[in-house]
């Protein structure tokens, strides 16, 4: 394992929906672990944590933190910005990377709010390459899907990576929160496909995936899906 730890978190959104596990950061964790990093998930929505609770858990870490990754969408933008502010006030040198629908559509807003990096679109490859850059104290020029301020204060938005057409190549998402999901009688979710075959003008999903080249609608094989189900049963 690499020497420093990565924290992945998502804040509680303003929504009527019942809390559920965040498979997005589950996929990011499994990709980072495969790359050799130590990763902890703090799922605030699932565990009913306030921003201050997440903040306290992060700053109480005994291990050095390589960076904090925050999954953000439109309904939890405000608490995300609040967490960034608290972390930067505590330690201006702490590195923060934000990904998800919010940073994808409004990258400059997140950078101006204190996030050191943003990731647009799908993040499995981007977050691993970004982690290596941060670890080596390198500016992530050329790391696809990543955005940041350069030394002159200019917003740099790197080009988007082509969508991964082989979803079977991705490691299964981390199921750290499975027991919490079951104890709350929430739904255990799976992602069997990505994108959408529709073309609705009002839907952000189409806009999200069409920022990148490649097939918008992609599916996993039946064998791959069944393998994940069998592996997930171990966590029950």
C-alpha positions in Angstrom: 0.0 0.0 0.0 1.0 3.6 -0.6 2.1 5.6 2.5 -0.8 8.1 2.5 -4.5 7.6 2.9 -7.3 8.8 0.6 -10.7 9.7 2.0 -13.8 9.5 -0.2 -17.0 11.1 1.0 -20.4 12.3 -0.1 -22.6 14.7 1.9 -26.3 14.4 2.6 -28.4 15.9 -0.1 -31.7 17.9 0.2 -34.1 15.2 -1.1 -37.2 13.3 -0.2 -35.5 10.0 -1.1 -34.5 7.4 1.3 -30.7 7.2 1.8 -28.9 4.6 -0.2 -25.3 3.6 -0.7 -23.2 5.6 -3.1 -21.9 3.2 -5.7 -20.0 5.9 -7.4 -17.4 6.3 -4.6 -17.6 2.5 -4.2 -16.2 2.1 -7.8 -13.6 4.8 -7.1 -12.4 3.1 -4.0 -12.0 -0.3 -5.6 -10.1 1.3 -8.5 -7.8 3.2 -6.1 -7.2 0.0 -3.9 -6.3 -1.9 -7.1 -3.7 0.9 -7.8 -2.3 0.3 -4.3 -3.8 3.1 -2.2 -5.4 2.9 1.2 -8.9 4.3 1.0 -11.7 5.0 3.5 -15.3 5.8 2.6 -17.3 8.2 4.8 -20.9 8.1 3.4 -22.7 10.9 5.2 -26.1 10.4 3.6 -26.2 6.7 4.4 -24.9 7.1 7.9 -27.0 10.3 8.6 -23.9 12.4 9.3 -23.9 16.2 9.3 -21.1 18.2 7.6 -19.4 18.8 11.0 -19.4 15.0 11.7 -17.6 14.3 8.4 -15.2 17.2 9.0 -14.3 15.8 12.5 -13.8 12.3 11.2 -11.4 13.6 8.5 -9.3 15.8 10.8 -9.1 13.1 13.4 -7.3 10.7 11.0 -4.0 9.5 12.5 -2.6 8.7 9.1 -1.4 11.3 6.6 -4.1 12.1 4.0 -3.1 12.3 0.4 -6.3 14.0 -0.5 -10.0 14.1 0.2 -12.3 13.2 -2.7 -15.9 14.5 -2.5 -18.7 13.2 -4.7 -21.1 16.1 -5.3 -24.3 16.6 -7.3 -26.8 19.4 -7.5 -28.7 18.5 -4.4 -25.7 18.4 -2.1 -23.6 21.3 -3.5 -24.1 23.5 -0.5 -22.9 21.0 2.2 -20.0 20.1 -0.2 -18.8 23.7 -0.3 -19.2 24.0 3.5 -17.0 20.9 4.0 -14.4 22.3 1.7 -14.4 25.6 3.6 -14.0 23.9 7.0 -11.2 21.7 5.8 -9.3 24.6 4.2 -9.7 26.7 7.3 -8.3 23.9 9.4 -5.4 23.1 7.0 -5.0 25.2 3.8 -2.5 22.6 2.4 -5.0 19.7 2.5 -5.8 18.6 -1.1 -9.4 18.3 -2.1 -10.8 16.8 -5.3 -14.5 17.0 -6.3 -16.3 14.9 -8.8 -19.8 14.0 -9.9 -22.5 15.9 -11.7 -21.9 19.2 -9.9 -18.2 19.6 -10.7 -18.8 18.2 -14.2 -21.3 20.9 -15.1 -19.9 23.7 -12.9 -16.2 23.1 -12.6 -15.2 26.7 -12.0 -17.7 27.1 -9.2 -16.1 24.3 -7.3 -12.5 25.4 -8.0 -13.4 28.9 -6.8 -14.9 27.5 -3.7 -11.6 25.9 -2.7 -11.4 22.5 -4.4 -7.9 22.0 -5.7 -9.1 19.7 -8.5 -12.3 18.7 -10.2 -13.1 15.6 -12.1 -15.6 15.6 -14.9 -17.5 12.5 -16.2 -16.5 9.0 -15.2 -13.7 9.0 -12.6 -12.1 5.6 -12.2 -9.1 6.3 -14.4 -8.9 10.0 -13.6 -8.8 9.6 -9.9 -6.0 7.0 -10.0 -3.9 9.2 -12.3 -4.6 12.3 -10.2 -3.6 10.4 -7.0 -0.3 9.6 -8.6 0.3 13.2 -9.5 -0.6 14.4 -6.0 1.7 11.8 -4.6 4.6 12.9 -6.8 3.8 16.6 -6.2 3.1 17.0 -10.0 0.7 19.4 -11.7 -1.9 17.1 -13.5 -1.4 18.5 -17.0 -2.7 15.9 -19.4 -4.7 13.9 -16.9 -7.9 13.5 -18.8 -11.2 14.6 -17.1 -9.3 16.7 -14.5 -9.5 20.4 -14.0 -7.5 22.8 -11.8 -6.1 26.3 -11.5 -2.6 26.7 -12.9 0.1 28.8 -11.3 -1.2 31.9 -13.0 -4.7 31.4 -11.8 -6.1 30.2 -15.1 -8.7 27.5 -15.1 -7.4 24.4 -16.9 -9.9 21.8 -18.0 -8.1 18.8 -19.5 -9.7 17.0 -22.4 -12.3 14.3 -21.7 -11.4 10.6 -21.9 -13.3 8.4 -24.2 -16.0 6.4 -22.4 -15.0 3.0 -21.3 -16.8 0.5 -23.6 -15.7 -2.5 -21.5 -17.5 -2.2 -18.1 -16.4 -5.8 -17.3 -12.9 -4.4 -17.0 -13.8 -2.4 -13.9 -13.2 -3.8 -10.5 -16.5 -4.4 -8.5 -17.4 -1.5 -6.3 -16.4 -1.6 -2.7 -19.2 -2.8 -0.4 -17.9 -1.3 2.8 -21.3 0.1 3.6 -23.3 -3.1 2.9 -24.1 -3.9 6.6 -25.3 -0.3 7.1 -27.6 -0.6 4.1 -29.1 -3.9 5.3 -29.5 -2.6 8.9 -31.5 0.4 7.6 -33.5 -1.9 5.2 -32.4 0.3 2.4 -31.9 -1.0 -1.2 -28.8 -2.8 -2.3 -28.0 -1.4 -5.7 -26.1 -2.6 -8.7 -25.0 -0.8 -11.8 -25.6 -3.2 -14.7 -25.2 -0.5 -17.4 -24.0 3.1 -17.8 -25.5 5.9 -19.8 -28.9 5.9 -21.4 -30.3 5.0 -24.8 -32.8 7.8 -24.7 -32.3 11.4 -25.8 -34.5 13.5 -23.4 -33.6 17.2 -23.5 -34.4 17.7 -19.8 -32.2 14.8 -18.6 -28.7 15.5 -17.1 -27.6 11.9 -17.7 -27.3 12.4 -21.5 -25.5 15.7 -21.0 -23.1 14.1 -18.5 -22.0 11.2 -20.7 -22.0 13.1 -24.0 -19.2 15.3 -22.8 -17.0 12.4 -23.7 -16.6 10.5 -27.0 -17.7 6.9 -27.2 -20.9 4.9 -26.8 -23.2 6.5 -24.3 -25.2 3.3 -23.5 -22.9 0.5 -22.3 -23.8 -2.8 -20.6 -22.0 -5.4 -18.5 -22.0 -9.1 -19.4 -24.4 -11.4 -17.5 -21.5 -13.4 -16.2 -19.9 -10.3 -14.8 -23.1 -9.2 -13.1 -23.7 -12.7 -11.5 -20.1 -12.7 -10.3 -20.7 -9.4 -8.4 -23.9 -10.7 -6.9 -22.1 -13.8 -5.6 -19.2 -11.8 -4.2 -21.6 -9.3 -2.6 -23.3 -12.2 -0.7 -20.1 -12.6 1.3 -20.7 -9.2 2.9 -24.2 -10.1 4.2 
